[in-house]
Amino acid sequence: MTVRVSEANEHIRAYSQVERFQLMSQKNPHLMKLKEAFGLELG
């Protein structure tokens, strides 16, 4: 018998638009470049 314990992955929930964008831009840094190129603001 083989026992394997998997790592617990903590899921961070983003509730505001700013938090969602920050999480998405961590996964895809090109989003930050698009935001800066078009002069976008989150509010």
CHARMM internal coordinates of N, CA and C (Angstrom, degrees):
IC EDIT
DIST 1 N 1 CA 1.4405
DIST 1 CA 1 C 1.5242
ANGL 1 N 1 CA 1 C 107.84
DIST 1 C 2 N 1.3197
ANGL 1 CA 1 C 2 N 116.20
DIHE 1 N 1 CA 1 C 2 N 136.06
DIST 2 N 2 CA 1.4553
ANGL 1 C 2 N 2 CA 122.15
DIHE 1 CA 1 C 2 N 2 CA 177.80
DIST 2 CA 2 C 1.5241
ANGL 2 N 2 CA 2 C 108.22
DIHE 1 C 2 N 2 CA 2 C -116.80
DIST 2 C 3 N 1.3227
ANGL 2 CA 2 C 3 N 114.88
DIHE 2 N 2 CA 2 C 3 N 129.57
DIST 3 N 3 CA 1.4585
ANGL 2 C 3 N 3 CA 120.54
DIHE 2 CA 2 C 3 N 3 CA 179.00
DIST 3 CA 3 C 1.5189
ANGL 3 N 3 CA 3 C 107.77
DIHE 2 C 3 N 3 CA 3 C -111.24
DIST 3 C 4 N 1.2932
ANGL 3 CA 3 C 4 N 115.65
DIHE 3 N 3 CA 3 C 4 N 130.96
DIST 4 N 4 CA 1.4563
ANGL 3 C 4 N 4 CA 120.51
DIHE 3 CA 3 C 4 N 4 CA 179.70
DIST 4 CA 4 C 1.5183
ANGL 4 N 4 CA 4 C 108.67
DIHE 3 C 4 N 4 CA 4 C -129.63
DIST 4 C 5 N 1.3277
ANGL 4 CA 4 C 5 N 116.05
DIHE 4 N 4 CA 4 C 5 N 130.54
DIST 5 N 5 CA 1.4548
ANGL 4 C 5 N 5 CA 121.54
DIHE 4 CA 4 C 5 N 5 CA 178.38
DIST 5 CA 5 C 1.5208
ANGL 5 N 5 CA 5 C 107.49
DIHE 4 C 5 N 5 CA 5 C -107.11
DIST 5 C 6 N 1.3044
ANGL 5 CA 5 C 6 N 115.88
DIHE 5 N 5 CA 5 C 6 N 122.33
DIST 6 N 6 CA 1.4590
ANGL 5 C 6 N 6 CA 118.25
DIHE 5 CA 5 C 6 N 6 CA 178.90
DIST 6 CA 6 C 1.5172
ANGL 6 N 6 CA 6 C 110.22
DIHE 5 C 6 N 6 CA 6 C -88.51
DIST 6 C 7 N 1.3171
ANGL 6 CA 6 C 7 N 113.58
DIHE 6 N 6 CA 6 C 7 N 152.91
DIST 7 N 7 CA 1.4644
ANGL 6 C 7 N 7 CA 120.73
DIHE 6 CA 6 C 7 N 7 CA -179.15
DIST 7 CA 7 C 1.5180
ANGL 7 N 7 CA 7 C 109.77
DIHE 6 C 7 N 7 CA 7 C -69.47
DIST 7 C 8 N 1.2876
ANGL 7 CA 7 C 8 N 114.94
DIHE 7 N 7 CA 7 C 8 N 141.87
DIST 8 N 8 CA 1.4676
ANGL 7 C 8 N 8 CA 119.67
DIHE 7 CA 7 C 8 N 8 CA 176.09
DIST 8 CA 8 C 1.5191
ANGL 8 N 8 CA 8 C 108.59
DIHE 7 C 8 N 8 CA 8 C -79.70
DIST 8 C 9 N 1.3049
ANGL 8 CA 8 C 9 N 116.00
DIHE 8 N 8 CA 8 C 9 N 123.23
DIST 9 N 9 CA 1.4679
ANGL 8 C 9 N 9 CA 120.82
DIHE 8 CA 8 C 9 N 9 CA 178.23
DIST 9 CA 9 C 1.5181
ANGL 9 N 9 CA 9 C 108.47
DIHE 8 C 9 N 9 CA 9 C -97.89
DIST 9 C 10 N 1.2980
ANGL 9 CA 9 C 10 N 115.00
DIHE 9 N 9 CA 9 C 10 N 124.28
DIST 10 N 10 CA 1.4583
ANGL 9 C 10 N 10 CA 120.11
DIHE 9 CA 9 C 10 N 10 CA 179.02
DIST 10 CA 10 C 1.5196
ANGL 10 N 10 CA 10 C 108.47
DIHE 9 C 10 N 10 CA 10 C -87.34
DIST 10 C 11 N 1.3187
ANGL 10 CA 10 C 11 N 115.89
DIHE 10 N 10 CA 10 C 11 N 123.05
DIST 11 N 11 CA 1.4598
ANGL 10 C 11 N 11 CA 120.48
DIHE 10 CA 10 C 11 N 11 CA 178.56
DIST 11 CA 11 C 1.5170
ANGL 11 N 11 CA 11 C 108.36
DIHE 10 C 11 N 11 CA 11 C -97.98
DIST 11 C 12 N 1.3204
ANGL 11 CA 11 C 12 N 114.46
DIHE 11 N 11 CA 11 C 12 N 121.89
DIST 12 N 12 CA 1.4614
ANGL 11 C 12 N 12 CA 120.22
DIHE 11 CA 11 C 12 N 12 CA 178.61
DIST 12 CA 12 C 1.5201
ANGL 12 N 12 CA 12 C 107.56
DIHE 11 C 12 N 12 CA 12 C -93.02
DIST 12 C 13 N 1.2976
ANGL 12 CA 12 C 13 N 116.24
DIHE 12 N 12 CA 12 C 13 N 126.26
DIST 13 N 13 CA 1.4524
ANGL 12 C 13 N 13 CA 121.29
DIHE 12 CA 12 C 13 N 13 CA -179.48
DIST 13 CA 13 C 1.5234
ANGL 13 N 13 CA 13 C 109.45
DIHE 12 C 13 N 13 CA 13 C -96.83
DIST 13 C 14 N 1.3035
ANGL 13 CA 13 C 14 N 116.19
DIHE 13 N 13 CA 13 C 14 N 127.53
DIST 14 N 14 CA 1.4552
ANGL 13 C 14 N 14 CA 121.60
DIHE 13 CA 13 C 14 N 14 CA 177.49
DIST 14 CA 14 C 1.5241
ANGL 14 N 14 CA 14 C 108.28
DIHE 13 C 14 N 14 CA 14 C -97.08
DIST 14 C 15 N 1.2889
ANGL 14 CA 14 C 15 N 116.38
DIHE 14 N 14 CA 14 C 15 N 128.69
DIST 15 N 15 CA 1.4583
ANGL 14 C 15 N 15 CA 119.95
DIHE 14 CA 14 C 15 N 15 CA -176.64
DIST 15 CA 15 C 1.5247
ANGL 15 N 15 CA 15 C 112.80
DIHE 14 C 15 N 15 CA 15 C -106.78
DIST 15 C 16 N 1.3092
ANGL 15 CA 15 C 16 N 118.57
DIHE 15 N 15 CA 15 C 16 N -34.79
DIST 16 N 16 CA 1.4589
ANGL 15 C 16 N 16 CA 120.13
DIHE 15 CA 15 C 16 N 16 CA -179.16
DIST 16 CA 16 C 1.5271
ANGL 16 N 16 CA 16 C 109.61
DIHE 15 C 16 N 16 CA 16 C -96.75
DIST 16 C 17 N 1.3093
ANGL 16 CA 16 C 17 N 116.48
DIHE 16 N 16 CA 16 C 17 N 166.24
DIST 17 N 17 CA 1.4678
ANGL 16 C 17 N 17 CA 121.03
DIHE 16 CA 16 C 17 N 17 CA 178.61
DIST 17 CA 17 C 1.5227
ANGL 17 N 17 CA 17 C 110.93
DIHE 16 C 17 N 17 CA 17 C -62.91
DIST 17 C 18 N 1.3254
ANGL 17 CA 17 C 18 N 116.41
DIHE 17 N 17 CA 17 C 18 N -38.51
DIST 18 N 18 CA 1.4660
ANGL 17 C 18 N 18 CA 120.67
DIHE 17 CA 17 C 18 N 18 CA -179.21
DIST 18 CA 18 C 1.5298
ANGL 18 N 18 CA 18 C 110.05
DIHE 17 C 18 N 18 CA 18 C -65.60
DIST 18 C 19 N 1.3293
ANGL 18 CA 18 C 19 N 117.12
DIHE 18 N 18 CA 18 C 19 N -43.59
DIST 19 N 19 CA 1.4639
ANGL 18 C 19 N 19 CA 120.53
DIHE 18 CA 18 C 19 N 19 CA 179.08
DIST 19 CA 19 C 1.5201
ANGL 19 N 19 CA 19 C 111.11
DIHE 18 C 19 N 19 CA 19 C -64.62
DIST 19 C 20 N 1.3221
ANGL 19 CA 19 C 20 N 117.39
DIHE 19 N 19 CA 19 C 20 N -39.78
DIST 20 N 20 CA 1.4664
ANGL 19 C 20 N 20 CA 120.94
DIHE 19 CA 19 C 20 N 20 CA 178.11
DIST 20 CA 20 C 1.5237
ANGL 20 N 20 CA 20 C 110.58
DIHE 19 C 20 N 20 CA 20 C -62.48
DIST 20 C 21 N 1.3353
ANGL 20 CA 20 C 21 N 116.02
DIHE 20 N 20 CA 20 C 21 N -44.86
DIST 21 N 21 CA 1.4583
ANGL 20 C 21 N 21 CA 119.16
DIHE 20 CA 20 C 21 N 21 CA -179.68
DIST 21 CA 21 C 1.5270
ANGL 21 N 21 CA 21 C 110.83
DIHE 20 C 21 N 21 CA 21 C -64.18
DIST 21 C 22 N 1.3202
ANGL 21 CA 21 C 22 N 117.66
DIHE 21 N 21 CA 21 C 22 N -40.62
DIST 22 N 22 CA 1.4632
ANGL 21 C 22 N 22 CA 120.68
DIHE 21 CA 21 C 22 N 22 CA 179.17
DIST 22 CA 22 C 1.5234
ANGL 22 N 22 CA 22 C 111.08
DIHE 21 C 22 N 22 CA 22 C -61.61
DIST 22 C 23 N 1.3243
ANGL 22 CA 22 C 23 N 117.57
DIHE 22 N 22 CA 22 C 23 N -43.22
DIST 23 N 23 CA 1.4629
ANGL 22 C 23 N 23 CA 120.48
DIHE 22 CA 22 C 23 N 23 CA 178.44
DIST 23 CA 23 C 1.5221
ANGL 23 N 23 CA 23 C 111.29
DIHE 22 C 23 N 23 CA 23 C -65.37
DIST 23 C 24 N 1.3296
ANGL 23 CA 23 C 24 N 116.80
DIHE 23 N 23 CA 23 C 24 N -42.06
DIST 24 N 24 CA 1.4612
ANGL 23 C 24 N 24 CA 119.79
DIHE 23 CA 23 C 24 N 24 CA 179.45
DIST 24 CA 24 C 1.5200
ANGL 24 N 24 CA 24 C 111.30
DIHE 23 C 24 N 24 CA 24 C -66.87
DIST 24 C 25 N 1.3412
ANGL 24 CA 24 C 25 N 117.63
DIHE 24 N 24 CA 24 C 25 N -38.53
DIST 25 N 25 CA 1.4619
ANGL 24 C 25 N 25 CA 120.10
DIHE 24 CA 24 C 25 N 25 CA -178.94
DIST 25 CA 25 C 1.5241
ANGL 25 N 25 CA 25 C 111.70
DIHE 24 C 25 N 25 CA 25 C -72.20
DIST 25 C 26 N 1.3362
ANGL 25 CA 25 C 26 N 118.37
DIHE 25 N 25 CA 25 C 26 N -23.29
DIST 26 N 26 CA 1.4588
ANGL 25 C 26 N 26 CA 120.07
DIHE 25 CA 25 C 26 N 26 CA 173.25
DIST 26 CA 26 C 1.5281
ANGL 26 N 26 CA 26 C 110.13
DIHE 25 C 26 N 26 CA 26 C -68.53
DIST 26 C 27 N 1.3174
ANGL 26 CA 26 C 27 N 116.33
DIHE 26 N 26 CA 26 C 27 N -35.50
DIST 27 N 27 CA 1.4591
ANGL 26 C 27 N 27 CA 120.87
DIHE 26 CA 26 C 27 N 27 CA 178.72
DIST 27 CA 27 C 1.5248
ANGL 27 N 27 CA 27 C 111.44
DIHE 26 C 27 N 27 CA 27 C -78.12
DIST 27 C 28 N 1.3370
ANGL 27 CA 27 C 28 N 117.13
DIHE 27 N 27 CA 27 C 28 N -32.90
DIST 28 N 28 CA 1.4565
ANGL 27 C 28 N 28 CA 122.19
DIHE 27 CA 27 C 28 N 28 CA -177.76
DIST 28 CA 28 C 1.5328
ANGL 28 N 28 CA 28 C 109.47
DIHE 27 C 28 N 28 CA 28 C -137.57
DIST 28 C 29 N 1.3452
ANGL 28 CA 28 C 29 N 117.39
DIHE 28 N 28 CA 28 C 29 N 94.87
DIST 29 N 29 CA 1.4667
ANGL 28 C 29 N 29 CA 121.32
DIHE 28 CA 28 C 29 N 29 CA -176.91
DIST 29 CA 29 C 1.5361
ANGL 29 N 29 CA 29 C 114.38
DIHE 28 C 29 N 29 CA 29 C -62.48
DIST 29 C 30 N 1.3268
ANGL 29 CA 29 C 30 N 117.77
DIHE 29 N 29 CA 29 C 30 N -16.85
DIST 30 N 30 CA 1.4610
ANGL 29 C 30 N 30 CA 120.16
DIHE 29 CA 29 C 30 N 30 CA 179.49
DIST 30 CA 30 C 1.5289
ANGL 30 N 30 CA 30 C 111.79
DIHE 29 C 30 N 30 CA 30 C -66.69
DIST 30 C 31 N 1.3158
ANGL 30 CA 30 C 31 N 117.41
DIHE 30 N 30 CA 30 C 31 N -22.73
DIST 31 N 31 CA 1.4675
ANGL 30 C 31 N 31 CA 120.13
DIHE 30 CA 30 C 31 N 31 CA 177.34
DIST 31 CA 31 C 1.5233
ANGL 31 N 31 CA 31 C 111.10
DIHE 30 C 31 N 31 CA 31 C -62.39
DIST 31 C 32 N 1.3200
ANGL 31 CA 31 C 32 N 117.08
DIHE 31 N 31 CA 31 C 32 N -37.46
DIST 32 N 32 CA 1.4670
ANGL 31 C 32 N 32 CA 120.73
DIHE 31 CA 31 C 32 N 32 CA 178.98
DIST 32 CA 32 C 1.5269
ANGL 32 N 32 CA 32 C 109.92
DIHE 31 C 32 N 32 CA 32 C -65.90
DIST 32 C 33 N 1.3260
ANGL 32 CA 32 C 33 N 117.06
DIHE 32 N 32 CA 32 C 33 N -38.49
DIST 33 N 33 CA 1.4733
ANGL 32 C 33 N 33 CA 120.62
DIHE 32 CA 32 C 33 N 33 CA 178.04
DIST 33 CA 33 C 1.5329
ANGL 33 N 33 CA 33 C 110.22
DIHE 32 C 33 N 33 CA 33 C -64.52
DIST 33 C 34 N 1.3255
ANGL 33 CA 33 C 34 N 117.12
DIHE 33 N 33 CA 33 C 34 N -41.27
DIST 34 N 34 CA 1.4643
ANGL 33 C 34 N 34 CA 120.33
DIHE 33 CA 33 C 34 N 34 CA 177.55
DIST 34 CA 34 C 1.5192
ANGL 34 N 34 CA 34 C 111.28
DIHE 33 C 34 N 34 CA 34 C -63.13
DIST 34 C 35 N 1.3158
ANGL 34 CA 34 C 35 N 116.18
DIHE 34 N 34 CA 34 C 35 N -42.90
DIST 35 N 35 CA 1.4663
ANGL 34 C 35 N 35 CA 121.11
DIHE 34 CA 34 C 35 N 35 CA 179.70
DIST 35 CA 35 C 1.5181
ANGL 35 N 35 CA 35 C 110.27
DIHE 34 C 35 N 35 CA 35 C -59.72
DIST 35 C 36 N 1.3416
ANGL 35 CA 35 C 36 N 116.32
DIHE 35 N 35 CA 35 C 36 N -44.82
DIST 36 N 36 CA 1.4626
ANGL 35 C 36 N 36 CA 120.49
DIHE 35 CA 35 C 36 N 36 CA -179.78
DIST 36 CA 36 C 1.5162
ANGL 36 N 36 CA 36 C 111.87
DIHE 35 C 36 N 36 CA 36 C -70.47
DIST 36 C 37 N 1.3334
ANGL 36 CA 36 C 37 N 118.24
DIHE 36 N 36 CA 36 C 37 N -38.55
DIST 37 N 37 CA 1.4624
ANGL 36 C 37 N 37 CA 122.25
DIHE 36 CA 36 C 37 N 37 CA -177.65
DIST 37 CA 37 C 1.5284
ANGL 37 N 37 CA 37 C 111.44
DIHE 36 C 37 N 37 CA 37 C -64.31
DIST 37 C 38 N 1.3220
ANGL 37 CA 37 C 38 N 117.16
DIHE 37 N 37 CA 37 C 38 N -37.68
DIST 38 N 38 CA 1.4548
ANGL 37 C 38 N 38 CA 121.29
DIHE 37 CA 37 C 38 N 38 CA -178.41
DIST 38 CA 38 C 1.5330
ANGL 38 N 38 CA 38 C 113.12
DIHE 37 C 38 N 38 CA 38 C -96.71
DIST 38 C 39 N 1.3218
ANGL 38 CA 38 C 39 N 116.87
DIHE 38 N 38 CA 38 C 39 N -0.12
DIST 39 N 39 CA 1.4678
ANGL 38 C 39 N 39 CA 120.69
DIHE 38 CA 38 C 39 N 39 CA 178.79
DIST 39 CA 39 C 1.5140
ANGL 39 N 39 CA 39 C 112.81
DIHE 38 C 39 N 39 CA 39 C 63.95
DIST 39 C 40 N 1.3198
ANGL 39 CA 39 C 40 N 117.25
DIHE 39 N 39 CA 39 C 40 N 39.30
DIST 40 N 40 CA 1.4603
ANGL 39 C 40 N 40 CA 121.25
DIHE 39 CA 39 C 40 N 40 CA -176.72
DIST 40 CA 40 C 1.5261
ANGL 40 N 40 CA 40 C 111.31
DIHE 39 C 40 N 40 CA 40 C -83.44
DIST 40 C 41 N 1.3153
ANGL 40 CA 40 C 41 N 115.72
DIHE 40 N 40 CA 40 C 41 N 150.15
DIST 41 N 41 CA 1.4494
ANGL 40 C 41 N 41 CA 122.21
DIHE 40 CA 40 C 41 N 41 CA 176.06
DIST 41 CA 41 C 1.5217
ANGL 41 N 41 CA 41 C 108.45
DIHE 40 C 41 N 41 CA 41 C -127.24
DIST 41 C 42 N 1.3079
ANGL 41 CA 41 C 42 N 116.49
DIHE 41 N 41 CA 41 C 42 N 143.82
DIST 42 N 42 CA 1.4519
ANGL 41 C 42 N 42 CA 121.18
DIHE 41 CA 41 C 42 N 42 CA 176.15
DIST 42 CA 42 C 1.5091
ANGL 42 N 42 CA 42 C 109.02
DIHE 41 C 42 N 42 CA 42 C -100.07
DIST 42 C 43 N 1.2890
ANGL 42 CA 42 C 43 N 116.27
DIHE 42 N 42 CA 42 C 43 N 138.71
DIST 43 N 43 CA 1.4441
ANGL 42 C 43 N 43 CA 117.08
DIHE 42 CA 42 C 43 N 43 CA -177.69
DIST 43 CA 43 C 1.4333
ANGL 43 N 43 CA 43 C 115.51
DIHE 42 C 43 N 43 CA 43 C -146.61
END
COOR INIT
IC SEED 1 N 1 CA 1 C
IC BUILD
